[in-house]
Amino acid sequence: MAAAVLTAGAVLTATALPASAGDHGRPDRTRVEISDVQYNSPGRDDYSNRSLNREWVEITNTSRQRINLDGWTLQDEDGRTYTFDRFHLNGRSTVRIHTGVGRDARTDLYQDRRRYMWDNHSDTATLHNHRGRFVDEVSWGDHH
């Protein structure tokens, strides 16, 4: 009888282990994410700097720790890339990356482009870390 109880206990433990192991095997919740995209600049697409800067992507740090984004990239489907340069994103904060020309600040960065980056009808914004590893992406249009 004792052997049967031990065997039953071993079976229950073996059954419980995969569920527990599965919980630990999940990737950590992403600490940096693409939180919003304004891909279709409001108003007329007239290539003015004002219109270009109304096209943007927001990146949010969901953790409490400050994260160094130096060397991270934000890329569209066609390979156009913005590379973060010496920028730290504070914990629980968001930075907006505008397409046009402007003066970088803590909450707003500028790609200094003279043409739109994001396709109004269909595109994908992809964020990679400084090692080129995928962090997050957002798609719209045909890809959504």
MDAnalysis code that builds the backbone (N, CA, C; Angstrom):
import MDAnalysis as mda
import numpy as np

u = mda.Universe.empty(432, n_residues=144, atom_resindex=np.repeat(np.arange(144), 3), trajectory=True)
u.add_TopologyAttr("name", ["N", "CA", "C"] * 144)
u.add_TopologyAttr("resid", np.arange(1, 145))
u.add_TopologyAttr("resname", ["MET", "ALA", "ALA", "ALA", "VAL", "LEU", "THR", "ALA", "GLY", "ALA", "VAL", "LEU", "THR", "ALA", "THR", "ALA", "LEU", "PRO", "ALA", "SER", "ALA", "GLY", "ASP", "HIS", "GLY", "ARG", "PRO", "ASP", "ARG", "THR", "ARG", "VAL", "GLU", "ILE", "SER", "ASP", "VAL", "GLN", "TYR", "ASN", "SER", "PRO", "GLY", "ARG", "ASP", "ASP", "TYR", "SER", "ASN", "ARG", "SER", "LEU", "ASN", "ARG", "GLU", "TRP", "VAL", "GLU", "ILE", "THR", "ASN", "THR", "SER", "ARG", "GLN", "ARG", "ILE", "ASN", "LEU", "ASP", "GLY", "TRP", "THR", "LEU", "GLN", "ASP", "GLU", "ASP", "GLY", "ARG", "THR", "TYR", "THR", "PHE", "ASP", "ARG", "PHE", "HIS", "LEU", "ASN", "GLY", "ARG", "SER", "THR", "VAL", "ARG", "ILE", "HIS", "THR", "GLY", "VAL", "GLY", "ARG", "ASP", "ALA", "ARG", "THR", "ASP", "LEU", "TYR", "GLN", "ASP", "ARG", "ARG", "ARG", "TYR", "MET", "TRP", "ASP", "ASN", "HIS", "SER", "ASP", "THR", "ALA", "THR", "LEU", "HIS", "ASN", "HIS", "ARG", "GLY", "ARG", "PHE", "VAL", "ASP", "GLU", "VAL", "SER", "TRP", "GLY", "ASP", "HIS", "HIS"])
u.atoms.positions = np.array([
    [0.826, -1.189, 0.000],
    [0.000, 0.000, 0.000],
    [0.872, 1.256, 0.000],
    [1.944, 1.226, 0.788],
    [2.841, 2.379, 0.824],
    [3.459, 2.624, -0.551],
    [3.774, 1.541, -1.258],
    [4.342, 1.685, -2.604],
    [3.336, 2.332, -3.535],
    [2.061, 1.984, -3.402],
    [1.017, 2.567, -4.247],
    [0.870, 4.055, -3.965],
    [0.956, 4.453, -2.709],
    [0.847, 5.865, -2.347],
    [2.039, 6.642, -2.894],
    [3.247, 6.059, -2.764],
    [4.446, 6.718, -3.290],
    [4.366, 6.859, -4.803],
    [3.899, 5.808, -5.472],
    [3.762, 5.848, -6.931],
    [2.747, 6.905, -7.342],
    [1.627, 6.958, -6.631],
    [0.600, 7.955, -6.941],
    [1.149, 9.363, -6.723],
    [1.921, 9.532, -5.646],
    [2.527, 10.836, -5.373],
    [3.511, 11.224, -6.457],
    [4.288, 10.272, -6.948],
    [5.249, 10.541, -8.015],
    [4.532, 10.943, -9.294],
    [3.417, 10.288, -9.601],
    [2.646, 10.611, -10.801],
    [2.077, 12.023, -10.684],
    [1.536, 12.375, -9.512],
    [0.988, 13.714, -9.323],
    [2.083, 14.778, -9.441],
    [3.251, 14.508, -8.873],
    [4.356, 15.456, -8.966],
    [4.809, 15.616, -10.402],
    [4.922, 14.513, -11.121],
    [5.353, 14.571, -12.521],
    [4.340, 15.328, -13.358],
    [3.063, 15.183, -13.037],
    [2.030, 15.890, -13.779],
    [2.074, 17.386, -13.476],
    [2.383, 17.753, -12.250],
    [2.391, 19.162, -11.865],
    [3.627, 19.887, -12.383],
    [4.735, 19.179, -12.576],
    [5.979, 19.831, -12.986],
    [5.890, 20.538, -14.331],
    [5.335, 19.918, -15.373],
    [5.304, 20.622, -16.647],
    [4.539, 21.945, -16.588],
    [3.433, 21.987, -15.842],
    [2.683, 23.234, -15.737],
    [3.545, 24.295, -15.058],
    [4.230, 23.909, -14.009],
    [5.095, 24.842, -13.297],
    [6.269, 25.257, -14.183],
    [6.866, 24.288, -14.866],
    [7.987, 24.594, -15.753],
    [7.524, 25.495, -16.886],
    [6.292, 25.291, -17.383],
    [5.766, 26.136, -18.451],
    [5.621, 27.575, -18.005],
    [5.235, 27.774, -16.750],
    [5.094, 29.135, -16.242],
    [6.436, 29.859, -16.218],
    [7.494, 29.164, -15.847],
    [8.811, 29.786, -15.779],
    [9.437, 29.942, -17.157],
    [8.989, 29.160, -18.128],
    [9.566, 29.213, -19.464],
    [9.042, 30.347, -20.312],
    [8.000, 31.016, -19.866],
    [7.451, 32.127, -20.639],
    [8.429, 33.288, -20.658],
    [8.494, 34.000, -21.797],
    [9.373, 35.177, -21.827],
    [8.839, 36.244, -20.876],
    [9.740, 37.041, -20.346],
    [9.326, 38.145, -19.483],
    [8.482, 39.113, -20.296],
    [7.590, 39.803, -19.631],
    [6.779, 40.818, -20.290],
    [7.720, 41.872, -20.858],
    [7.487, 42.248, -22.081],
    [8.352, 43.217, -22.748],
    [8.383, 44.510, -21.954],
    [9.578, 45.008, -21.717],
    [9.733, 46.237, -20.952],
    [9.673, 47.466, -21.847],
    [9.981, 47.300, -23.111],
    [9.904, 48.399, -24.067],
    [9.009, 47.934, -25.203],
    [8.064, 48.780, -25.576],
    [7.118, 48.383, -26.621],
    [6.724, 49.578, -27.474],
    [6.261, 49.270, -28.686],
    [5.664, 50.298, -29.540],
    [4.247, 50.460, -29.011],
    [3.965, 51.616, -28.450],
    [2.682, 51.808, -27.779],
    [1.639, 52.504, -28.645],
    [2.064, 53.230, -29.689],
    [1.108, 53.908, -30.561],
    [1.823, 54.326, -31.838],
    [1.057, 54.418, -32.921],
    [1.602, 54.862, -34.208],
    [0.596, 55.799, -34.862],
    [1.068, 56.946, -35.304],
    [0.277, 57.850, -36.133],
    [0.920, 57.814, -37.507],
    [0.472, 56.866, -38.346],
    [1.099, 56.654, -39.651],
    [0.523, 57.537, -40.742],
    [-0.679, 58.029, -40.565],
    [-1.306, 58.877, -41.564],
    [-1.401, 60.283, -40.989],
    [-0.460, 61.116, -41.361],
    [-0.404, 62.479, -40.840],
    [-1.740, 63.178, -41.069],
    [-2.345, 63.727, -40.005],
    [-3.627, 64.428, -40.175],
    [-3.499, 65.582, -41.162],
    [-4.514, 65.791, -41.956],
    [-4.493, 66.870, -42.953],
    [-3.885, 66.394, -44.262],
    [-3.500, 67.373, -45.066],
    [-2.935, 67.075, -46.383],
    [-1.496, 66.605, -46.271],
    [-1.136, 65.596, -47.038],
    [0.263, 65.147, -47.106],
    [1.006, 66.062, -48.076],
    [1.492, 67.183, -47.556],
    [2.124, 68.182, -48.416],
    [3.645, 68.250, -48.220],
    [4.206, 67.304, -47.498],
    [5.647, 67.212, -47.250],
    [6.212, 68.389, -46.464],
    [5.336, 69.186, -45.851],
    [5.830, 70.259, -44.990],
    [6.381, 69.619, -43.716],
    [7.285, 70.294, -43.047],
    [7.846, 69.756, -41.813],
    [6.751, 69.548, -40.769],
    [5.784, 70.448, -40.754],
    [4.660, 70.314, -39.816],
    [3.902, 69.017, -40.074],
    [3.622, 68.731, -41.329],
    [2.916, 67.506, -41.685],
    [3.771, 66.269, -41.392],
    [5.057, 66.332, -41.717],
    [5.957, 65.205, -41.448],
    [6.030, 64.892, -39.949],
    [6.009, 65.912, -39.127],
    [6.103, 65.698, -37.679],
    [4.793, 65.255, -37.044],
    [3.709, 65.309, -37.811],
    [2.441, 64.756, -37.329],
    [2.356, 63.255, -37.599],
    [3.385, 62.725, -38.216],
    [3.541, 61.273, -38.398],
    [4.576, 60.841, -37.357],
    [4.224, 59.858, -36.500],
    [5.118, 59.490, -35.404],
    [4.842, 58.073, -34.899],
    [5.808, 57.599, -34.117],
    [5.685, 56.318, -33.417],
    [6.032, 56.582, -31.956],
    [5.257, 56.017, -31.044],
    [5.561, 56.142, -29.626],
    [6.152, 54.845, -29.096],
    [7.224, 54.983, -28.325],
    [7.894, 53.862, -27.673],
    [7.741, 54.076, -26.167],
    [7.274, 53.044, -25.462],
    [7.031, 53.145, -24.026],
    [7.871, 52.140, -23.258],
    [8.467, 52.609, -22.175],
    [9.180, 51.760, -21.230],
    [8.187, 51.436, -20.119],
    [7.756, 50.181, -20.034],
    [6.756, 49.781, -19.050],
    [7.373, 49.403, -17.708],
    [8.693, 49.355, -17.646],
    [9.352, 48.988, -16.392],
    [9.604, 50.248, -15.553],
    [10.117, 50.051, -14.357],
    [10.475, 51.180, -13.490],
    [11.894, 51.672, -13.759],
    [12.709, 50.829, -14.395],
    [14.118, 51.161, -14.615],
    [14.316, 51.957, -15.901],
    [15.269, 52.850, -15.868],
    [15.689, 53.605, -17.044],
    [16.379, 52.637, -17.998],
    [16.082, 52.743, -19.304],
    [16.652, 51.825, -20.288],
    [17.423, 52.615, -21.337],
    [18.633, 52.152, -21.615],
    [19.490, 52.765, -22.616],
    [19.059, 52.273, -23.995],
    [18.564, 53.166, -24.838],
    [18.124, 52.807, -26.191],
    [19.198, 53.089, -27.248],
    [20.394, 53.451, -26.827],
    [21.466, 53.751, -27.772],
    [21.701, 52.552, -28.693],
    [21.612, 52.789, -29.992],
    [21.824, 51.728, -30.974],
    [20.573, 50.936, -31.319],
    [19.465, 51.156, -30.628],
    [18.206, 50.496, -30.973],
    [17.712, 51.074, -32.294],
    [16.915, 50.312, -33.033],
    [16.415, 50.781, -34.329],
    [14.902, 50.643, -34.425],
    [14.324, 51.560, -35.171],
    [12.914, 51.541, -35.529],
    [12.890, 51.514, -37.052],
    [12.232, 50.502, -37.621],
    [12.335, 50.286, -39.071],
    [10.964, 50.064, -39.690],
    [10.818, 50.526, -40.934],
    [9.594, 50.242, -41.673],
    [9.818, 49.033, -42.573],
    [8.766, 48.632, -43.262],
    [8.815, 47.449, -44.128],
    [9.817, 47.570, -45.264],
    [10.041, 48.788, -45.739],
    [10.947, 49.006, -46.865],
    [12.405, 49.139, -46.438],
    [12.662, 48.989, -45.138],
    [14.032, 49.045, -44.654],
    [14.512, 50.416, -44.214],
    [13.636, 51.428, -44.309],
    [14.020, 52.751, -43.795],
    [14.151, 52.627, -42.284],
    [15.262, 53.121, -41.756],
    [15.593, 52.875, -40.354],
    [15.957, 54.154, -39.617],
    [15.432, 54.263, -38.409],
    [15.845, 55.311, -37.477],
    [16.637, 54.618, -36.372],
    [17.826, 55.135, -36.059],
    [18.663, 54.565, -35.002],
    [18.730, 55.539, -33.837],
    [18.392, 55.060, -32.658],
    [18.484, 55.875, -31.447],
    [19.951, 56.151, -31.146],
    [20.250, 57.391, -30.805],
    [21.634, 57.794, -30.532],
    [21.708, 58.440, -29.154],
    [22.420, 57.807, -28.244],
    [22.624, 58.327, -26.886],
    [21.317, 58.777, -26.249],
    [20.363, 57.863, -26.191],
    [19.068, 58.202, -25.598],
    [18.701, 57.168, -24.538],
    [18.312, 57.646, -23.380],
    [17.826, 56.799, -22.286],
    [16.345, 57.103, -22.070],
    [15.542, 56.059, -21.985],
    [14.105, 56.203, -21.745],
    [13.836, 55.876, -20.283],
    [13.366, 56.877, -19.549],
    [13.096, 56.695, -18.127],
    [12.015, 55.649, -17.905],
    [11.976, 55.103, -16.708],
    [10.961, 54.128, -16.355],
    [9.566, 54.715, -16.453],
    [8.652, 53.881, -16.903],
    [7.248, 54.260, -17.061],
    [7.081, 55.565, -17.842],
    [7.851, 55.700, -18.929],
    [7.715, 56.879, -19.778],
    [7.651, 56.504, -21.244],
    [7.274, 57.503, -22.016],
    [7.080, 57.327, -23.455],
    [7.836, 58.414, -24.202],
    [8.401, 58.020, -25.344],
    [9.023, 58.984, -26.243],
    [8.330, 58.862, -27.596],
    [8.119, 59.993, -28.232],
    [7.480, 60.039, -29.556],
    [8.554, 60.339, -30.584],
    [8.670, 59.463, -31.590],
    [9.659, 59.643, -32.656],
    [8.941, 60.190, -33.882],
    [9.187, 61.465, -34.175],
    [8.558, 62.151, -35.302],
    [9.387, 61.917, -36.561],
    [8.731, 61.967, -37.711],
    [9.418, 61.737, -38.977],
    [10.250, 62.941, -39.413],
    [9.747, 64.146, -39.213],
    [10.394, 65.346, -39.733],
    [11.572, 65.844, -38.916],
    [11.879, 67.115, -39.145],
    [13.026, 67.772, -38.523],
    [12.569, 68.471, -37.243],
    [13.400, 68.400, -36.221],
    [13.085, 69.075, -34.967],
    [14.228, 68.968, -33.990],
    [14.013, 69.495, -32.805],
    [15.025, 69.475, -31.748],
    [14.675, 68.367, -30.762],
    [15.574, 67.383, -30.640],
    [15.342, 66.254, -29.741],
    [15.167, 66.727, -28.302],
    [14.258, 66.083, -27.599],
    [13.994, 66.364, -26.187],
    [13.711, 65.031, -25.483],
    [13.439, 65.097, -24.210],
    [13.203, 63.887, -23.415],
    [11.977, 63.114, -23.901],
    [10.956, 63.818, -24.380],
    [9.704, 63.168, -24.785],
    [9.487, 63.126, -26.295],
    [10.346, 63.785, -27.056],
    [10.191, 63.844, -28.511],
    [11.551, 63.744, -29.194],
    [11.637, 62.822, -30.150],
    [12.836, 62.682, -30.977],
    [12.432, 62.893, -32.430],
    [13.385, 63.298, -33.264],
    [13.099, 63.610, -34.659],
    [14.051, 62.852, -35.569],
    [13.479, 62.262, -36.639],
    [14.285, 61.508, -37.599],
    [14.979, 62.418, -38.601],
    [14.543, 63.652, -38.698],
    [15.112, 64.636, -39.629],
    [14.968, 64.198, -41.087],
    [13.832, 63.626, -41.415],
    [13.534, 63.211, -42.796],
    [12.743, 64.307, -43.512],
    [12.857, 64.302, -44.817],
    [12.119, 65.257, -45.660],
    [10.983, 64.560, -46.418],
    [10.852, 63.245, -46.197],
    [9.785, 62.467, -46.831],
    [9.142, 61.591, -45.765],
    [7.898, 61.200, -46.000],
    [7.178, 60.359, -45.045],
    [7.847, 58.993, -44.925],
    [7.820, 58.430, -43.748],
    [8.416, 57.111, -43.523],
    [7.351, 56.020, -43.560],
    [6.222, 56.267, -42.943],
    [5.205, 55.232, -42.757],
    [4.149, 55.303, -43.846],
    [3.855, 54.163, -44.453],
    [2.849, 54.069, -45.506],
    [1.457, 54.211, -44.888],
    [0.619, 55.033, -45.489],
    [-0.726, 55.267, -44.957],
    [-1.634, 54.052, -45.066],
    [-1.399, 53.195, -46.041],
    [-2.329, 52.104, -46.300],
    [-1.923, 50.796, -45.651],
    [-0.631, 50.529, -45.575],
    [-0.170, 49.242, -45.056],
    [1.324, 49.304, -44.786],
    [1.717, 48.982, -43.554],
    [3.135, 49.010, -43.208],
    [3.311, 48.281, -41.879],
    [4.560, 48.115, -41.482],
    [4.900, 47.511, -40.194],
    [6.043, 48.302, -39.581],
    [5.859, 48.730, -38.341],
    [6.934, 49.383, -37.577],
    [7.556, 48.315, -36.693],
    [8.872, 48.138, -36.809],
    [9.569, 47.101, -36.050],
    [10.668, 47.726, -35.209],
    [10.730, 47.318, -33.949],
    [11.728, 47.809, -33.007],
    [12.703, 46.686, -32.678],
    [14.014, 46.979, -32.814],
    [15.087, 46.038, -32.464],
    [15.999, 46.690, -31.436],
    [16.567, 45.871, -30.566],
    [17.506, 46.413, -29.582],
    [18.892, 46.600, -30.204],
    [19.851, 47.041, -29.409],
    [21.194, 47.346, -29.907],
    [21.929, 46.115, -30.419],
    [21.462, 44.929, -30.095],
    [22.066, 43.691, -30.606],
    [21.330, 43.163, -31.842],
    [20.340, 43.930, -32.315],
    [19.579, 43.520, -33.490],
    [18.470, 42.529, -33.181],
    [18.199, 42.310, -31.909],
    [17.145, 41.367, -31.530],
    [15.785, 42.041, -31.567],
    [14.806, 41.307, -32.067],
    [13.434, 41.783, -32.146],
    [12.905, 42.129, -30.762],
    [12.251, 43.300, -30.661],
    [11.630, 43.720, -29.405],
    [10.116, 43.784, -29.561],
    [9.637, 44.475, -30.609],
    [8.190, 44.626, -30.797],
    [7.922, 45.069, -32.225],
    [6.674, 44.898, -32.650],
    [6.262, 45.429, -33.948],
    [4.779, 45.708, -33.934],
    [4.371, 46.652, -34.787],
    [2.983, 47.000, -34.971],
    [2.739, 47.099, -36.470],
    [1.656, 46.465, -36.932],
    [1.302, 46.493, -38.356],
    [-0.079, 47.103, -38.529],
    [-0.332, 47.630, -39.711],
    [-1.653, 48.154, -40.046],
    [-1.933, 47.879, -41.510],
    [-3.188, 48.085, -41.905],
    [-3.591, 47.822, -43.285],
    [-3.671, 46.357, -43.580],
    [-3.141, 45.934, -44.727],
    [-3.201, 44.539, -45.161],
    [-2.502, 43.612, -44.177],
    [-1.564, 44.124, -43.388],
    [-0.764, 43.297, -42.481],
    [-1.435, 43.140, -41.127],
    [-2.444, 43.928, -40.854],
    [-3.054, 43.931, -39.528],
    [-3.922, 42.718, -39.327],
])
